């Protein structure tokens, strides 16, 4: 039984409303409890999303044809969107080709893990706990530092990142400190928090609407109009959450591409 199902079932059984809480993101262990390899329901959701992505890509690219079928068209549209609207648009074709595989993998993995939050039976995004967003943020961090060092070398990359041209000498220590925090701390932290918090809030809102529907419908029979209203809001927010899932995958990937572009640029 999922955490969301537990909440609405409890609301129906004792005629009290049980709102979602932060405990949704700390489910009990299914395997290896108390070890670094603890496996929870959210871990299972992440594995399912990853397997679904692999199947999606394998089936969609297994029998490529000049005239694509519907499924191949969907896969090609996804690849084309990431390539043309994200990677090449920001990095250009020359630099874009180098980072296209990693950025494409990042986009689709984040997207599939985000979408598990609106799939019945899963009901929570694989990116709504810190582990997955942290890994993606660290990958982005390594990618743009690697790109800068590969293009300029360590010394020139650090100078280019910390000392913008045209800054007066007496301001250099302050500007360098600000740039250090902005470039090497704020960027990965902002990527991490943006993805994590959007997915957490989305889950809490969905559970809130559907738990309220269950409560009004079964706990308070006289409040059927309110149940209809919260149910409609729940379905509307589900559609919005699908949009947010796609948007967050896009934003994370395009920001990573922007950071890579800044790292390989001659000067800021």
Secondary structure per residue as TSV (DSSP state, phi and psi in degrees):
chain	resnum	aa	ss	phi	psi
A	1	X	-	360.0	131.5
A	2	X	-	-76.1	164.0
A	3	X	H	-61.9	-41.1
A	4	X	H	-63.3	-41.1
A	5	X	H	-64.4	-39.3
A	6	X	H	-59.7	-42.3
A	7	X	H	-63.8	-49.4
A	8	X	H	-70.0	-32.2
A	9	X	H	-66.4	-40.5
A	10	X	H	-64.4	-38.5
A	11	X	H	-62.8	-38.4
A	12	X	H	-73.9	-33.0
A	13	X	H	-78.2	-34.9
A	14	X	H	-115.5	12.0
A	15	X	S	56.6	27.7
A	16	X	-	-122.4	148.6
A	17	X	-	-86.9	128.1
A	18	X	-	-115.7	100.6
A	19	X	-	-71.1	161.1
A	20	X	-	-66.4	157.9
A	21	X	-	-142.9	173.6
A	22	X	G	-64.8	-18.5
A	23	X	G	-65.1	-18.0
A	24	X	G	-57.2	-29.8
A	25	X	G	-93.1	6.1
A	26	X	S	-131.0	63.9
A	27	X	-	-70.2	159.4
A	28	X	-	-64.7	154.5
A	29	X	E	-70.9	142.2
A	30	X	E	-94.1	-35.3
A	31	X	E	-143.3	151.9
A	32	X	S	57.8	41.1
A	33	X	T	-60.0	136.8
A	34	X	T	80.1	6.9
A	35	X	S	-113.9	166.1
A	36	X	T	-63.1	-14.9
A	37	X	T	-103.7	24.4
A	38	X	-	-55.2	130.8
A	39	X	E	-115.2	116.4
A	40	X	E	-112.4	-178.0
A	41	X	H	-62.4	-35.7
A	42	X	H	-69.1	-35.8
A	43	X	H	-61.1	-40.9
A	44	X	H	-63.8	-40.7
A	45	X	H	-60.7	-41.7
A	46	X	H	-63.9	-40.1
A	47	X	H	-65.8	-43.7
A	48	X	H	-61.7	-42.7
A	49	X	H	-62.3	-40.5
A	50	X	H	-66.7	-43.2
A	51	X	H	-64.2	-41.7
A	52	X	H	-62.0	-39.1
A	53	X	H	-64.6	-44.3
A	54	X	H	-61.0	-44.6
A	55	X	H	-62.9	-43.3
A	56	X	H	-57.3	-45.8
A	57	X	H	-73.3	-39.9
A	58	X	H	-66.5	-48.7
A	59	X	H	-64.6	-39.2
A	60	X	H	-72.1	-20.8
A	61	X	H	-118.1	3.9
A	62	X	H	-70.2	-42.9
A	63	X	T	-125.1	73.9
A	64	X	-	-70.9	139.6
A	65	X	-	-134.0	159.0
A	66	X	S	-63.6	-40.3
A	67	X	S	-101.8	98.5
A	68	X	-	-71.4	146.9
A	69	X	-	-78.0	-175.7
A	70	X	H	-63.0	-45.5
A	71	X	H	-67.9	-42.9
A	72	X	H	-63.0	-34.6
A	73	X	H	-64.1	-39.2
A	74	X	H	-63.8	-45.8
A	75	X	H	-63.8	-44.7
A	76	X	H	-65.2	-36.1
A	77	X	H	-63.2	-42.8
A	78	X	H	-62.7	-46.8
A	79	X	H	-63.5	-42.6
A	80	X	H	-64.6	-37.6
A	81	X	I	-63.0	-48.0
A	82	X	I	-64.3	-42.4
A	83	X	I	-65.7	-50.4
A	84	X	I	-86.8	-40.1
A	85	X	I	-91.7	-14.1
A	86	X	I	-116.7	-64.4
A	87	X	I	-73.8	-58.6
A	88	X	H	-67.3	-33.2
A	89	X	H	-65.0	-32.8
A	90	X	H	-93.6	-46.5
A	91	X	H	-96.3	-14.5
A	92	X	H	80.8	166.6
A	93	X	H	-69.7	-38.3
A	94	X	H	-64.8	-56.4
A	95	X	H	-72.6	-30.7
A	96	X	H	-62.4	-37.9
A	97	X	H	-60.1	-34.2
A	98	X	H	-67.2	-37.4
A	99	X	H	-105.8	0.6
A	100	X	H	-58.7	-46.1
A	101	X	H	-58.9	-46.3
A	102	X	H	-67.0	-43.0
A	103	X	H	-67.7	-35.9
A	104	X	H	-66.3	-44.7
A	105	X	H	-61.4	-40.2
A	106	X	H	-61.7	-47.2
A	107	X	H	-59.9	-51.0
A	108	X	H	-70.3	-35.8
A	109	X	H	-67.1	-45.0
A	110	X	H	-61.8	-43.6
A	111	X	H	-59.7	-49.5
A	112	X	H	-65.0	-38.4
A	113	X	H	-70.3	-33.8
A	114	X	H	-64.7	-42.4
A	115	X	H	-69.5	-17.8
A	116	X	G	-64.0	-17.4
A	117	X	G	-68.9	-18.1
A	118	X	G	-114.7	7.9
A	119	X	S	-93.1	121.8
A	120	X	T	-56.7	138.2
A	121	X	T	95.6	-26.1
A	122	X	T	-102.0	-59.0
A	123	X	-	63.4	15.7
A	124	X	S	-156.1	138.4
A	125	X	-	-75.1	141.6
A	126	X	T	-66.5	-15.6
A	127	X	T	-99.3	11.4
A	128	X	S	-90.4	4.0
A	129	X	S	-120.1	157.7
A	130	X	H	-63.0	-30.7
A	131	X	H	-57.2	-53.3
A	132	X	H	-65.9	-50.9
A	133	X	H	-58.5	-34.3
A	134	X	H	-65.1	-41.8
A	135	X	H	-63.3	-45.2
A	136	X	H	-62.7	-40.8
A	137	X	H	-64.6	-39.7
A	138	X	H	-67.2	-38.2
A	139	X	H	-62.4	-44.8
A	140	X	H	-61.0	-41.7
A	141	X	H	-61.0	-48.2
A	142	X	H	-64.4	-38.2
A	143	X	H	-63.7	-46.7
A	144	X	H	-76.1	-29.7
A	145	X	H	-69.4	-43.3
A	146	X	H	-59.6	-43.6
A	147	X	H	-62.1	-42.5
A	148	X	H	-67.3	-43.7
A	149	X	H	-68.3	-39.0
A	150	X	H	-63.2	-36.2
A	151	X	H	-81.9	-41.6
A	152	X	H	-114.4	-17.0
A	153	X	-	87.5	161.3
A	154	X	H	-61.5	-50.2
A	155	X	H	-62.5	-49.9
A	156	X	H	-66.6	-36.7
A	157	X	H	-63.2	-45.3
A	158	X	H	-65.8	-41.7
A	159	X	H	-62.5	-44.6
A	160	X	H	-64.7	-33.5
A	161	X	H	-80.4	-35.1
A	162	X	H	-103.0	-20.4
A	163	X	S	-126.2	88.2
A	164	X	-	-62.7	149.5
A	165	X	T	-69.1	147.8
A	166	X	T	85.9	3.2
A	167	X	-	-82.7	130.8
A	168	X	-	-58.4	148.0
A	169	X	G	-58.4	-40.9
A	170	X	G	-69.0	-14.8
A	171	X	G	-98.0	-6.4
A	172	X	H	-56.8	-46.2
A	173	X	H	-59.1	-42.1
A	174	X	H	-68.2	-47.0
A	175	X	H	-62.9	-41.0
A	176	X	H	-62.9	-39.7
A	177	X	H	-65.9	-43.4
A	178	X	H	-62.1	-44.7
A	179	X	H	-66.3	-35.8
A	180	X	H	-60.5	-47.8
A	181	X	H	-65.8	-44.2
A	182	X	I	-65.1	-44.5
A	183	X	I	-81.9	-46.3
A	184	X	I	-102.0	-6.4
A	185	X	I	-121.9	-53.2
A	186	X	I	-66.0	-36.6
A	187	X	H	-61.5	-56.6
A	188	X	H	-66.1	-35.5
A	189	X	H	-65.1	-41.9
A	190	X	H	-66.6	-39.5
A	191	X	H	-60.2	-46.5
A	192	X	H	-61.3	-51.0
A	193	X	H	-69.8	-38.2
A	194	X	H	-60.4	-48.1
A	195	X	H	-68.1	-47.3
A	196	X	H	-60.5	-50.9
A	197	X	H	-69.8	-36.5
A	198	X	H	-62.1	-41.5
A	199	X	H	-73.4	-35.3
A	200	X	H	-64.2	-48.2
A	201	X	H	-63.9	-40.2
A	202	X	H	-58.8	-44.1
A	203	X	H	-62.9	-45.8
A	204	X	H	-62.2	-39.9
A	205	X	H	-67.8	-41.8
A	206	X	H	-63.2	-45.8
A	207	X	H	-63.3	-38.7
A	208	X	H	-60.4	-47.4
A	209	X	H	-64.7	-46.4
A	210	X	H	-76.1	-31.0
A	211	X	H	-67.3	-38.3
A	212	X	H	-65.2	-39.5
A	213	X	H	-60.4	-47.0
A	214	X	H	-60.9	-41.6
A	215	X	I	-66.4	-47.2
A	216	X	I	-66.5	-35.1
A	217	X	I	-79.4	-42.9
A	218	X	I	-104.9	-31.4
A	219	X	I	-83.0	-37.2
A	220	X	-	-128.7	89.5
A	221	X	G	-61.3	-23.7
A	222	X	G	-77.7	-5.0
A	223	X	G	-111.1	37.2
A	224	X	H	-58.2	-41.3
A	225	X	H	-58.3	-38.1
A	226	X	H	-65.7	-37.5
A	227	X	H	-62.3	-41.5
A	228	X	H	-63.8	-39.2
A	229	X	H	-65.5	-46.5
A	230	X	H	-68.6	-31.9
A	231	X	H	-65.7	-43.2
A	232	X	H	-63.8	-41.0
A	233	X	H	-63.8	-37.5
A	234	X	H	-63.0	-44.2
A	235	X	H	-67.0	-40.3
A	236	X	H	-62.9	-41.6
A	237	X	H	-71.4	-27.4
A	238	X	H	-62.1	-44.9
A	239	X	H	-62.6	-41.5
A	240	X	H	-63.8	-38.3
A	241	X	H	-68.0	-33.0
A	242	X	H	-62.3	-44.2
A	243	X	H	-61.2	-43.9
A	244	X	H	-63.3	-38.7
A	245	X	H	-60.2	-44.5
A	246	X	H	-68.1	-43.7
A	247	X	H	-61.9	-42.9
A	248	X	H	-67.1	-36.4
A	249	X	H	-63.5	-41.8
A	250	X	H	-64.9	-48.3
A	251	X	H	-62.7	-45.2
A	252	X	H	-60.5	-44.5
A	253	X	H	-69.5	-43.0
A	254	X	H	-70.8	-33.9
A	255	X	H	-66.0	-38.9
A	256	X	H	-61.1	-43.1
A	257	X	H	-62.9	-39.7
A	258	X	H	-63.1	-42.9
A	259	X	H	-63.9	-37.5
A	260	X	H	-65.1	-42.5
A	261	X	H	-62.2	-40.8
A	262	X	H	-65.1	-35.0
A	263	X	H	-69.7	-34.5
A	264	X	H	-91.0	-8.4
A	265	X	S	-66.8	153.9
A	266	X	S	-66.4	-42.0
A	267	X	-	-156.3	154.2
A	268	X	-	-90.4	360.0
